[in-house]
Amino acid sequence: MATRTLPDRKPSASSLSARLTAEQLVGAYRTMLLSRRLDDKEVQLKGQNKIFFQISGAGHEAVLTAAGMILKPGYDWFYTYYRDRALCLSLGVTPAEMLYEAVGAAVDPASGGRQMPSHWGHKAYNIVSASSPTGTQFLQGVGSAEATLRAKLLNITEGFEKDEVVLITTGEGQTSEGEFWESLNTASNLKLPAVYLVEDNGYAISVPVEVNTAGGNISKLVRSFPNLFVEEVDGCDLLSSYDTMQRAVDYARQRKGPALVHAHVIRPYSHSLSDDEKLYRPPAEREADAARDPVTQFPKWLVSEGHATEDEIKKIQKEVDSVVLAATDDALAQPQPGPETVYYGVYSPDVDPTSEQFDTEDDPQFSGEPTTMVDLLNGCMKDEMRRDPKILVFGQDVADVSREEYVGKVKGKGGVFKVTWGLQKEFGSARVYNSPLAEANIVGRAIGLAVRGFKPVVEVQFFDYIWTAYMQLRDELATMRWRSNNNFSAPVVVRTTYGGYIRGAIYHSQTGATLFTHCPGLRVVCPSTALDANGLLRTAIRCDDPVIFLEHKHLYRQIYNKSAYPGPNFMIPFGKAKVVREGTDVTVVTYGATVQRAVTAANAVAENGISVEVIDLRTLSPWDREAVFASVRKNSRVIVAYEDALSWGFGAEISAAIADECFAWLDAPVKRIASTDTFVGYAPRLEDAILPQVEDFRKAYEEIVKF
C-alpha cells in the first residue's frame, strides 16, 4: 500500500479556528453529519430503485464544511464537482433540494430533473451549474474570476462585489486534465481571485494518485506558478482545513493572485454505486481511511474538548435523521418534469433571433463605397462595442499589440486576417486582448465571463484547430442553459475561419459545420457575402444564445461579394434564407463559398434553357425550411450543395427533410454536390478535384433535368 504523508498543520492557539465558538463547531459537525446521512439515504433509495444514480461525498466533509463557513453564498461564486455535498449544504442548499436532484423532481433548483444527482447548481447562492465532464469547470471558474478583473478595469459595479472570489473544486484525478494547467496559467498570469480546492482522496475511480500525478502530489508540481498561493492540509481535520482555507481565501480577496489548497481527504465509499472499491483496495487501506473519517472522529474531539456532551451529540444525530427522513418523504412525493418541458431552455425563451425584432434587412442605411467582408465584420464589431460596454473580444492574435508600450508605435496586428484590427486602439486593452495559444482556454473563459453578464465575442483563429475546445463547446457552452433549467446561460459568440479554395491543404481547409449543427443549444451561422456577414454578426451579438459564427477565408476579400456599410442597426434574423437567383426548373440549396459557384454554373446552363434557382441558407441552425420547401414544391427538382465531405454532411439533413416533407412534389431524386470523402490536398490539381467546382454544378444541373 502506498504511504500517504499528511501535512502536520495542527492549529495553534493563535489560529483563526481557535476563535470558533462551540456553537460554530457543533454546527460544523451537524453539516458534516447531515452530508453523510444524505449520502447514506441516497444509497438506500438507489437500492430500492427509487432513485437512479448515486455518487458520494463521504470523507470530504471536513474541508468542504470549512470552506462553506468561510465563503459567502450569493457573494462569492462556486464551480463545484460531484463530491461537494457538504459545501453546498453550508452555502444554503437544503436536504430536500438535494434529494429533489436524486429523484429527478421538477422542482429541483439545480436542473429541474435534467441532470444526475450531485451535479450541483443554485442560482440564489451563485453555485454555477456543474456538469459531468471532468475538469471543464477550471477554465469557466477562471473566466468567472476574470469577470471581476474586467469589471474593475471597466468601472462596472452591478453584479460584482469589491472582494468576491471564485471557488473551483476538484478531485486530484481531474488535475491530470490539460484544462487544469491552462486555467492555472491564466489565473496566475492575470492574478485572478480564484481559489482552487483539490480534494485528494487518493483515487480517480480505481486509479491511484501516483499513477495520475507525477510524484503523487499535485501541490508540489504547481508551486512554480507565479502569484499562486499553495498549501497542503489534512482535509479530514476541520480546524486545520478552516485555517488553511481562510489563508487561501484571504490571499485571493486581497487580490494577490489565485490560491490552491491541496486537501488530503478519504473516500470511505466506492467511487459511485457503479463501482466496487473492494476489487482494487485491500482491507488494510480502507481501515486506515476509516480511522481518519471526520464524521466519526470530529464528534469525539468535540466531547473531549468540552464543546459538546455525549447527549448533545446523540441529540444532533437524532435531529439529523429526522431532517433526512422528512426531506426524503418530501422528495419522493414530488412529480417529475412533464414531457412538454423537454424543449424549454434549449435556447433562450425570451430572446428569439429568428423573430421580426432582428429583421431590418429591408431597410439598410447604406453609406460609403462597397467594401469587403473583413471590413464589414470589423465595422459591425465596432458598432456593437460602442453600443454595449460589456462586449469583450479576445483570442489568439486578435489585439493590435499585447505590450502596452507599443501602442501607437506600430500599426497593429488585429488578427491574422485583420478582422479585429483597430478594436484595441478604440476600446482599450481591458476589452480587446490576446489569449494564450489554447482554444479550450478561449472558449472556457468565455463561458465563465458570459455567466457573469459579459458578452464575449471570441475568435478561434482556424476552424481546423477548434477541436481542443470541442469539449467546452459541445458539453458546456451548448448545454448550460438547458442543463440548468434556464437558471444560467452563456451567450458567447465564437467566430472562426473555415473552408478551402485557398490552397490550404489538410489543416487550413476544414469545413465541419455538421459537428456543431447537431448540437442542440448552438446557433450556427455561415454568411456568403459581406453584407450578410455584417447583419448576421450583429444578430449573433444581440441574441441571447451561443453562436458559432463561421467565416469562410476564401470569401474575406472577394470582389463579387462586397457591399457598402449598411448602418449600425442592420440585422438579418437567423433561419431566413435568401434566394440569390430565381429559377423554375431546379432548386439548389447551398451556403458559404459554394453559393457563388452555384450561381456561376446556373448562369452558364441558362443558355441551354435550364432555369436554376439558388438558395443561400445563410444560417445552418436554424435553417429556413419554409423557403427551401416552397422552392422545391415549385421546381420539383433539388440539389443540395455543400463544401464538406459528401458522406454524413449537413446536406444529408437537408436532403432527408426534403424527402420527408416534399416527396409528393419531387420529379427526381434529391441530389448532392459536395467534396470527396477525403481530406483537402495542397497541390492545386488535388484541391480542385476534391472541392466542388463550377463544372460539378453545371453537370449536376444538366443531369437532373433529364428525369
Secondary structure, 3 states (H helix, E strand, C coil): CCCCCCCCCCCCCCCHHHHCCHHHHHHHHHHHHHHHHHHHHHHHHHHCCCCCCCECCCCCHHHHHHHHHHCCCCCCEEECCCCCHHHHHHHCCCHHHHHHHHHCCCCCCCCCCCCCCCCCCEHHHCECCCCCCCCCHHHHHHHHHHHHHHHHHCCCCCCCCCCCCEEEEEEHHHHHCHHHHHHHHHHHHHCCCEEEEEEECCEECCEEHHHHCHHHCHHHHCCCCCCCEEEEEECCCHHHHHHHHHHHHHHHHCCCCCEEEEEECCCCCCCECCCCHHHCCCHHHHHHHHCCCHHHHHHHHHHHCCCCCHHHHHHHHHHHHHHHHHHHHHHHCCCCCCHHHCCCCCCCCCCCCCCHHHCCCCCCCCEEEEECHHHHHHHHHHHHHHHCCCEEEEECCCCCCCCHHHCCCCCCCCCCCCCCCCHHHHHCCCCEEECCCCHHHHHHHHHHHHHCCCEEEEEECCHHHHHHHHHHHHHHHCCHHHHCCCCCCCCCEEEEEECCCCCCCHHHCCCCCHHHHCCCCCEEECCCCHHHHHHHHHHHHHCCCCEEEEEEHHHCCCCCCCEEECCCCCCCCCCCCEEEECCCCEEEEECCCHHHHHHHHHHHHHCCCCCEEEEECCEEECCCHHHHHHHHHHHCCEEEEEEEECCCCHHHHHHHHHHHHHHHHCCCCCEEEEECCCCCCCCHHHHHHHCCCHHHHHHHHHHHCCC
